Amino acid sequence: MKSETRTFEPEAMLVGGEWISRDEQALDAINPADGSPSGRVSTADAAHVDAAVTAARAAASARSWRDMLPHVRAQILGRIADGIRAQSETLAHLQMLENGKVLNECRAQVVGAAATYRYYAAVCETLGAEITPSRGNYLSMTAYEPYGVVAAITPWNSPLTMEAQKIAPALAAGNAVVLKPSEITPRVGLAVARIAMEAGLPPGILSVLPGTGAITGDALVNHPGVRMVSFTGGTATGRRIAEAAARRLIPVALELGGKSPHVIFDDARLDAAVDGVVDGIFEGSGQSCVAGSRLFVQRKVLEPVVRALVDRADRLRVDLPDAPDAQMGPVAGFRHRQRIESLVQSARDEGGEILAGGARPQEGRLAAGAFYRPTVIAGLDNRATAVREEIFGPVLCVLPFDDEDDLIAQANDTAYGLASGIWTANYQRAWRVARALEAGLVWINTYKQLSIATPFGGFKDSGIGREKGVTGVRLYQQSKGIYWSMDPANVRG
């Protein structure tokens, strides 16, 4: 990967079935591995948003989409999955260039994105409605209808999977989707949209509108034709979207921040636990909503666990994301690295001890990129800024605990409640602690195992609603009760 200066023509955005290119306010895509430009993308203003939503409403209500049989819609989703797999290397490199994720992880996420479309094709074809118990001489049933136009707003950390997890179920549910990808990673969504069009998705059913949250996102969330908003990102932005949706009385799905507790009891298999902790915080440079960023270690095993973690962090191979043996690449951007650095500095200022990392790599080819070393911090309590705020980077805060009550009190003392992990050989303890943790997801003797078939979402400030699984389709539908009288007198003269 070489740094080079190039001039790019702005890539077109997809607006209601039309590819539109414009120079005005185009976004520059910057490769965080070396700071070089890797592309340029057209952005949508309020007029483009209006055109996309208007086209989406017309396409969603057209008989060709509204009345399409589920197995036919499933075939389209299946062809999108095939197209993603056929372009797997292109898509993996595209994500790598935009957010710096290690190439092997990007490749795995291509597989995950295709599997998501394949899963929702199966759900689309097999999901039924219900006959409900009647209380009289009638047949009552529940049917499910799409909202119409869904606005999907996605983050930069994993666009391949995050966008698939919104678009695929929303399409399976019968909606049209207007996607606003992150301004940092807009091109993955555009590439998948081309695949979807080639797979036979009707024009207008999917639009992709790159742009900033202040212009494109605001216009989309507040457009009267949008009937549901699905957002993944920061909690502060999620609150603003929820407030806008509340004024319009439309539903939202919000998958927001996390400060996930990762717990090691003194009876755990420590080598496996350390492996899980390292993967849980340093994979993807810590830029994951479920990153296990708060590590609670029972005091009896604190010293050996910390010693092993520091050793692993120091030996972790930080390199260019396409290097064959790279284990961690850069963070997604230079401004984001500055925020990480400021939070690590707050830990120093509040009495924390930096046991590993805590600095940029200075050597050779990494100096020009947005790299940050895997960082382990001890000596803080649960009130420290670095312990309470989501850092979204390769920074682990280690805290001791004495017993279950102490652990639960500390782990739940946070505004967030997305994920958590427990390492123990005692299955009864694992069950007690899993039930007591205020989190939407609990891993026991593993971490970051994910399945598209299992519902996913958070408690407290970590969000509203559940993505993935069969409920991932119902998220994008509204139920309707239908009653049929069985009294012959009501239908005969």
C-alpha positions as CSV (number, residue, x, y, z in Angstrom):
1,M,0.0,0.0,0.0
2,K,1.7,3.3,-1.1
3,S,0.7,6.8,-0.4
4,E,0.1,8.8,-3.6
5,T,-1.6,12.0,-4.6
6,R,-4.5,11.5,-7.0
7,T,-7.4,13.4,-8.2
8,F,-10.7,11.6,-8.3
9,E,-14.0,12.4,-10.1
10,P,-16.9,12.2,-7.7
11,E,-18.6,8.8,-7.6
12,A,-22.3,8.9,-8.3
13,M,-25.0,8.4,-5.7
14,L,-28.1,6.4,-6.2
15,V,-31.2,8.6,-6.1
16,G,-34.5,6.9,-6.8
17,G,-33.0,4.5,-9.4
18,E,-30.8,7.2,-11.1
19,W,-27.1,7.5,-10.6
20,I,-26.3,11.2,-10.0
21,S,-22.8,12.7,-9.8
22,R,-22.1,16.3,-8.5
23,D,-18.9,18.1,-7.6
24,E,-20.5,20.5,-5.1
25,Q,-19.7,19.4,-1.5
26,A,-18.3,16.1,-2.6
27,L,-16.8,13.9,0.1
28,D,-13.1,12.9,0.0
29,A,-12.4,9.3,1.1
30,I,-9.2,9.2,3.0
31,N,-7.2,6.0,3.6
32,P,-6.4,6.0,7.3
33,A,-3.4,3.8,6.8
34,D,-1.4,6.5,5.2
35,G,-3.6,9.6,4.9
36,S,-3.8,9.5,1.1
37,P,-7.1,10.1,-0.8
38,S,-8.7,6.9,-2.0
39,G,-11.8,8.3,-3.7
40,R,-14.4,11.1,-3.9
41,V,-18.1,10.7,-3.6
42,S,-21.1,12.8,-4.5
43,T,-23.3,14.0,-1.6
44,A,-27.0,14.5,-1.3
45,D,-28.7,17.8,-0.3
46,A,-32.3,18.2,0.8
47,A,-33.6,18.1,-2.8
48,H,-31.9,14.8,-3.5
49,V,-33.4,13.4,-0.3
50,D,-36.8,14.6,-1.4
51,A,-36.4,13.0,-4.8
52,A,-35.2,9.7,-3.2
53,V,-38.0,9.5,-0.7
54,T,-40.6,10.4,-3.3
55,A,-39.3,7.7,-5.6
56,A,-39.2,5.2,-2.7
57,R,-42.8,5.9,-1.8
58,A,-43.9,5.3,-5.4
59,A,-41.9,2.2,-5.7
60,A,-43.0,0.8,-2.3
61,S,-46.7,1.2,-3.2
62,A,-46.4,-0.1,-6.8
63,R,-48.1,-3.4,-7.2
64,S,-44.9,-4.9,-8.7
65,W,-43.3,-4.6,-5.2
66,R,-46.2,-4.5,-2.8
67,D,-47.8,-7.6,-4.2
68,M,-44.6,-9.5,-5.0
69,L,-44.8,-13.0,-3.7
70,P,-42.5,-13.7,-0.8
71,H,-40.5,-16.4,-2.6
72,V,-39.9,-14.0,-5.6
73,R,-38.7,-11.3,-3.3
74,A,-36.5,-13.9,-1.6
75,Q,-35.0,-14.8,-5.0
76,I,-33.8,-11.2,-5.4
77,L,-32.3,-11.2,-1.9
78,G,-30.5,-14.4,-2.8
79,R,-29.1,-12.9,-6.0
80,I,-27.8,-10.0,-4.0
81,A,-26.0,-12.4,-1.7
82,D,-24.5,-14.1,-4.8
83,G,-23.4,-10.8,-6.2
84,I,-21.7,-9.8,-2.9
85,R,-19.8,-13.1,-2.8
86,A,-18.8,-12.7,-6.5
87,Q,-17.3,-9.3,-5.7
88,S,-15.9,-10.3,-2.3
89,E,-12.3,-9.1,-2.8
90,T,-13.4,-5.7,-4.3
91,L,-15.8,-5.1,-1.4
92,A,-13.2,-6.2,1.2
93,H,-10.5,-3.9,-0.2
94,L,-13.0,-1.0,-0.5
95,Q,-13.9,-1.2,3.2
96,M,-10.3,-1.6,4.2
97,L,-9.3,1.6,2.3
98,E,-12.1,3.6,3.9
99,N,-11.9,2.6,7.6
100,G,-8.5,0.7,7.9
101,K,-9.9,-2.6,9.1
102,V,-7.5,-5.5,8.7
103,L,-8.1,-7.1,5.3
104,N,-8.8,-10.6,6.7
105,E,-11.5,-9.1,8.9
106,C,-13.0,-7.3,5.9
107,R,-13.1,-10.5,4.0
108,A,-14.9,-12.2,6.9
109,Q,-17.4,-9.3,6.9
110,V,-18.1,-9.8,3.2
111,V,-19.0,-13.4,4.0
112,G,-21.2,-12.1,6.8
113,A,-23.0,-9.6,4.7
114,A,-23.8,-12.2,2.0
115,A,-25.0,-14.6,4.7
116,T,-27.3,-11.8,6.0
117,Y,-29.0,-11.4,2.7
118,R,-29.2,-15.2,2.4
119,Y,-30.8,-15.5,5.8
120,Y,-33.4,-12.9,5.2
121,A,-34.2,-14.5,1.9
122,A,-35.1,-17.6,3.9
123,V,-37.1,-15.7,6.5
124,C,-38.9,-13.8,3.7
125,E,-40.0,-17.0,2.1
126,T,-41.0,-18.9,5.2
127,L,-42.3,-16.3,7.7
128,G,-46.0,-16.6,8.3
129,A,-48.8,-14.7,10.0
130,E,-50.9,-16.0,12.9
131,I,-54.5,-17.1,13.4
132,T,-55.4,-15.7,16.8
133,P,-57.9,-17.3,19.3
134,S,-61.4,-15.9,18.7
135,R,-64.0,-15.1,21.3
136,G,-67.0,-15.5,19.0
137,N,-68.3,-16.7,15.7
138,Y,-65.5,-15.1,13.7
139,L,-62.0,-15.9,12.4
140,S,-59.3,-13.5,13.7
141,M,-55.8,-13.2,12.4
142,T,-52.7,-11.0,12.4
143,A,-51.2,-9.7,9.2
144,Y,-48.0,-7.7,8.9
145,E,-47.5,-4.7,6.7
146,P,-44.4,-2.8,5.7
147,Y,-44.1,0.8,6.9
148,G,-43.3,2.0,3.4
149,V,-40.1,4.1,3.3
150,V,-37.4,3.2,5.9
151,A,-34.4,5.5,6.5
152,A,-31.3,3.5,7.4
153,I,-28.4,5.5,8.8
154,T,-25.2,3.5,9.4
155,P,-21.8,3.9,11.0
156,W,-18.3,3.7,9.7
157,N,-16.8,0.8,11.7
158,S,-18.4,-2.1,9.8
159,P,-20.4,-0.9,6.8
160,L,-20.4,-4.3,5.1
161,T,-22.3,-6.0,7.9
162,M,-24.1,-3.0,9.5
163,E,-25.8,-2.0,6.2
164,A,-26.7,-5.6,5.3
165,Q,-28.4,-6.0,8.8
166,K,-30.7,-3.1,8.0
167,I,-31.3,-3.3,4.3
168,A,-31.9,-7.0,4.0
169,P,-34.6,-7.3,6.6
170,A,-36.3,-4.1,5.6
171,L,-36.5,-5.3,2.0
172,A,-37.7,-8.7,3.1
173,A,-40.5,-6.9,5.1
174,G,-41.6,-5.2,1.9
175,N,-40.3,-1.7,2.4
176,A,-38.2,0.7,0.3
177,V,-35.0,1.8,1.9
178,V,-33.1,5.1,1.7
179,L,-29.6,4.5,3.1
180,K,-27.4,7.3,4.4
181,P,-24.0,5.7,5.0
182,S,-21.4,7.3,7.2
183,E,-19.5,10.1,5.4
184,I,-16.3,8.2,6.3
185,T,-17.3,5.0,4.5
186,P,-19.8,5.8,1.8
187,R,-18.6,3.6,-1.0
188,V,-19.4,0.2,0.3
189,G,-23.1,1.0,0.3
190,L,-22.9,2.4,-3.3
191,A,-21.1,-0.8,-4.4
192,V,-23.7,-3.1,-2.9
193,A,-26.5,-0.9,-4.4
194,R,-25.1,-1.6,-7.8
195,I,-25.1,-5.3,-7.0
196,A,-28.8,-5.0,-5.9
197,M,-29.8,-3.3,-9.1
198,E,-28.2,-6.0,-11.1
199,A,-29.9,-8.6,-9.0
200,G,-33.3,-7.2,-10.1
201,L,-34.3,-4.9,-7.3
202,P,-36.9,-2.5,-8.7
203,P,-35.7,1.1,-9.3
204,G,-36.5,3.3,-6.3
205,I,-36.7,0.5,-3.8
206,L,-33.1,1.3,-2.7
207,S,-31.4,4.7,-2.7
208,V,-28.0,5.5,-1.3
209,L,-27.3,9.1,-0.3
210,P,-23.9,9.9,1.0
211,G,-23.5,13.1,3.0
212,T,-23.1,14.6,6.4
213,G,-25.5,14.1,9.2
214,A,-26.2,17.8,9.5
215,I,-27.4,18.1,5.9
216,T,-28.3,14.7,4.4
217,G,-29.2,12.9,7.7
218,D,-31.3,15.8,9.0
219,A,-33.3,16.1,5.8
220,L,-33.9,12.4,5.7
221,V,-35.0,11.9,9.3
222,N,-37.4,14.9,9.1
223,H,-38.8,14.1,5.7
224,P,-42.6,13.5,5.9
225,G,-42.4,10.6,3.6
226,V,-40.1,8.6,5.8
227,R,-42.2,6.3,8.1
228,M,-39.5,4.6,10.1
229,V,-35.9,5.3,11.0
230,S,-33.2,2.7,11.8
231,F,-29.9,4.1,13.1
232,T,-26.7,2.6,14.4
233,G,-24.1,5.0,15.9
234,G,-23.4,7.3,18.8
235,T,-25.9,7.8,21.7
236,A,-25.9,11.6,21.4
237,T,-27.0,11.4,17.7
238,G,-29.4,8.6,18.5
239,R,-31.1,10.9,21.0
240,R,-31.5,13.6,18.4
241,I,-33.0,11.2,15.9
242,A,-35.4,9.9,18.6
243,E,-36.5,13.4,19.4
244,A,-37.2,14.1,15.7
245,A,-39.1,10.8,15.3
246,A,-41.1,11.5,18.4
247,R,-42.3,14.8,17.0
248,R,-43.5,13.0,13.9
249,L,-44.8,10.0,15.8
250,I,-42.8,7.5,13.8
251,P,-41.0,4.4,15.1
252,V,-37.2,4.2,15.5
253,A,-34.7,1.4,16.0
254,L,-31.6,2.6,17.7
255,E,-28.4,0.6,18.2
256,L,-26.1,2.9,20.1
257,G,-23.0,3.0,22.2
258,G,-21.6,0.6,24.7
259,K,-19.1,0.3,27.5
260,S,-19.2,-3.4,27.9
261,P,-18.1,-5.2,31.0
262,H,-15.8,-8.2,30.5
263,V,-15.5,-10.3,33.7
264,I,-12.9,-12.9,34.7
265,F,-13.6,-14.9,37.9
266,D,-10.8,-16.6,39.8
267,D,-11.9,-20.0,38.7
268,A,-11.8,-19.2,35.0
269,R,-9.4,-20.8,32.6
270,L,-7.2,-17.8,32.4
271,D,-5.4,-18.5,29.1
272,A,-8.7,-18.8,27.3
273,A,-10.1,-15.7,29.1
274,V,-7.1,-13.6,28.2
275,D,-7.5,-14.7,24.5
276,G,-11.2,-13.6,24.7
277,V,-10.3,-10.3,26.3
278,V,-7.6,-9.5,23.7
279,D,-9.9,-10.3,20.8
280,G,-12.8,-8.5,22.4
281,I,-11.1,-5.2,22.7
282,F,-8.3,-5.1,20.1
283,E,-10.0,-6.7,17.1
284,G,-11.0,-3.9,14.7
285,S,-8.8,-1.5,16.7
286,G,-11.5,-1.5,19.4
287,Q,-13.9,0.2,17.1
288,S,-16.9,-2.0,17.9
289,C,-20.0,-1.2,19.9
290,V,-19.7,-4.5,21.8
291,A,-15.9,-4.1,22.5
292,G,-15.1,-5.4,26.0
293,S,-13.6,-2.1,27.1
294,R,-14.1,-2.5,30.9
295,L,-12.3,-5.6,32.2
296,F,-13.3,-6.7,35.8
297,V,-10.9,-9.2,37.2
298,Q,-11.4,-11.0,40.6
299,R,-8.6,-9.7,42.8
300,K,-7.1,-13.2,43.5
301,V,-6.1,-13.5,39.8
302,L,-5.6,-9.8,39.0
303,E,-1.8,-9.9,38.8
304,P,-1.4,-12.9,36.4
305,V,-4.2,-11.7,34.2
306,V,-2.8,-8.2,33.9
307,R,0.7,-9.5,33.3
308,A,-0.6,-11.7,30.4
309,L,-2.7,-8.9,28.9
310,V,0.3,-6.5,28.9
311,D,2.5,-9.1,27.2
312,R,-0.2,-9.8,24.6
313,A,-0.8,-6.1,23.9
314,D,2.9,-5.4,23.5
315,R,3.3,-8.3,21.1
316,L,0.2,-7.6,19.0
317,R,1.2,-6.9,15.4
318,V,0.1,-3.4,14.4
319,D,0.6,-2.9,10.7
320,L,-0.8,-1.8,7.4
321,P,-4.2,-3.5,7.1
322,D,-3.3,-5.5,4.0
323,A,0.0,-6.8,5.5
324,P,-0.3,-10.6,5.6
325,D,0.3,-10.9,9.4
326,A,-1.4,-7.7,10.5
327,Q,-3.5,-8.2,13.7
328,M,-4.6,-4.6,14.1
329,G,-4.7,-1.7,11.6
330,P,-5.2,2.0,12.1
331,V,-8.2,3.6,13.6
332,A,-10.7,5.0,11.1
333,G,-9.5,8.5,11.0
334,F,-7.1,11.1,12.3
335,R,-9.7,13.2,14.2
336,H,-10.9,10.0,15.8
337,R,-7.4,9.1,17.0
338,Q,-7.1,12.6,18.6
339,R,-10.3,11.8,20.6
340,I,-8.8,8.5,21.7
341,E,-5.6,10.2,22.8
342,S,-7.5,12.8,24.8
343,L,-9.4,10.1,26.7
344,V,-6.2,8.2,27.4
345,Q,-4.7,11.5,28.6
346,S,-7.7,11.9,30.9
347,A,-6.8,8.5,32.4
348,R,-3.3,9.7,33.1
349,D,-4.6,12.9,34.7
350,E,-7.0,11.0,36.9
351,G,-4.3,8.7,38.3
352,G,-4.4,5.8,35.8
353,E,-1.3,3.8,35.0
354,I,-0.6,3.1,31.3
355,L,0.7,-0.5,31.4
356,A,0.9,-1.0,27.6
357,G,0.5,1.3,24.6
358,G,-0.8,4.8,25.2
359,A,1.0,6.2,22.2
360,R,1.2,6.3,18.4
361,P,3.7,4.0,16.7
362,Q,6.5,6.2,15.3
363,E,8.3,3.7,13.2
364,G,8.6,3.8,9.4
365,R,5.5,3.1,7.3
366,L,3.1,3.5,10.2
367,A,4.0,7.1,11.1
368,A,1.8,8.6,8.3
369,G,-1.3,6.7,9.3
370,A,-3.9,7.0,12.0
371,F,-2.4,4.2,14.1
372,Y,-2.6,3.8,17.9
373,R,-1.0,1.1,20.0
374,P,-3.1,-1.4,21.9
375,T,-3.4,0.2,25.3
376,V,-4.0,-1.3,28.8
377,I,-4.8,1.0,31.7
378,A,-5.0,0.1,35.4
379,G,-5.3,2.1,38.6
380,L,-8.7,3.8,37.8
381,D,-12.0,3.4,39.6
382,N,-15.4,3.2,38.1
383,R,-15.8,7.0,38.2
384,A,-12.9,7.8,35.9
385,T,-13.7,9.4,32.5
386,A,-12.0,6.7,30.5
387,V,-14.0,4.0,32.3
388,R,-17.4,5.8,31.8
389,E,-17.1,7.2,28.3
390,E,-17.1,5.1,25.2
391,I,-13.6,5.4,23.7
392,F,-14.2,3.4,20.6
393,G,-10.6,2.5,20.2
394,P,-8.0,-0.1,21.3
395,V,-8.1,0.9,25.0
396,L,-8.8,-1.5,27.9
397,C,-9.4,-0.3,31.4
398,V,-8.8,-3.0,34.1
399,L,-10.6,-2.9,37.4
400,P,-10.5,-5.4,40.3
401,F,-13.5,-6.8,42.1
402,D,-13.9,-8.9,45.3
403,D,-17.2,-10.9,44.9
404,E,-20.3,-11.2,42.9
405,D,-22.1,-8.3,44.6
406,D,-19.2,-6.0,44.1
407,L,-18.9,-7.1,40.5
408,I,-22.6,-6.6,39.7
409,A,-22.6,-3.1,41.3
410,Q,-19.6,-2.0,39.3
411,A,-20.5,-3.6,36.0
412,N,-24.0,-2.1,36.0
413,D,-22.8,1.4,37.2
414,T,-22.9,2.7,33.6
415,A,-25.3,4.5,31.3
416,Y,-24.8,1.7,28.7
417,G,-26.1,-1.8,28.5
418,L,-25.2,-3.4,25.2
419,A,-22.9,-6.4,25.7
420,S,-21.0,-8.3,28.4
421,G,-18.8,-11.3,28.9
422,I,-18.3,-13.7,31.8
423,W,-15.4,-16.2,32.3
424,T,-16.0,-18.8,35.0
425,A,-16.1,-22.6,35.5
426,N,-19.2,-22.4,37.7
427,Y,-22.3,-22.7,35.5
428,Q,-24.6,-21.6,38.4
429,R,-22.5,-18.4,38.9
430,A,-22.5,-17.8,35.2
431,W,-26.3,-18.0,35.1
432,R,-26.7,-15.7,38.1
433,V,-24.4,-13.1,36.8
434,A,-25.7,-13.3,33.2
435,R,-29.3,-12.6,34.6
436,A,-28.1,-9.8,36.8
437,L,-26.0,-7.9,34.2
438,E,-28.0,-5.0,32.6
439,A,-27.0,-5.8,29.0
440,G,-28.8,-7.0,25.9
441,L,-26.1,-9.6,25.1
442,V,-24.1,-11.9,27.4
443,W,-21.3,-14.2,26.4
444,I,-20.2,-17.0,28.7
445,N,-16.7,-18.4,28.3
446,T,-16.5,-16.8,24.9
447,Y,-16.7,-13.3,23.4
448,K,-17.9,-11.6,20.2
449,Q,-19.6,-14.8,18.9
450,L,-22.4,-13.4,16.7
451,S,-25.2,-14.9,14.7
452,I,-27.6,-13.2,12.3
453,A,-30.3,-15.6,13.7
454,T,-30.1,-14.2,17.2
455,P,-31.8,-10.9,18.1
456,F,-29.3,-8.1,19.0
457,G,-29.8,-4.8,20.9
458,G,-29.1,-3.0,24.1
459,F,-30.5,-1.9,27.4
460,K,-30.5,1.7,28.8
461,D,-28.6,4.2,26.6
462,S,-27.4,1.5,24.3
463,G,-30.6,1.6,22.3
464,I,-34.2,0.7,21.4
465,G,-35.4,-2.3,19.5
466,R,-33.8,-5.6,18.3
467,E,-32.1,-6.2,15.0
468,K,-31.2,-9.7,13.5
469,G,-33.2,-12.9,13.8
470,V,-36.8,-13.3,12.7
471,T,-37.6,-10.2,14.8
472,G,-35.3,-8.3,12.5
473,V,-38.1,-8.5,9.8
474,R,-40.9,-7.7,12.3
475,L,-38.9,-4.6,13.3
476,Y,-39.7,-3.2,9.9
477,Q,-43.4,-4.1,9.8
478,Q,-46.5,-3.1,11.6
479,S,-49.2,-5.6,12.7
480,K,-52.8,-5.5,11.5
481,G,-55.7,-7.4,13.1
482,I,-58.2,-8.8,10.6
483,Y,-61.6,-10.2,11.7
484,W,-63.8,-12.4,9.4
485,S,-67.3,-13.1,10.5
486,M,-68.3,-16.8,10.2
487,D,-72.1,-16.0,10.6
488,P,-73.8,-17.0,7.3
489,A,-76.5,-14.5,8.0
490,N,-74.0,-11.7,7.4
491,V,-73.2,-12.7,3.9
492,R,-76.6,-14.0,2.6
493,G,-79.6,-12.0,1.7
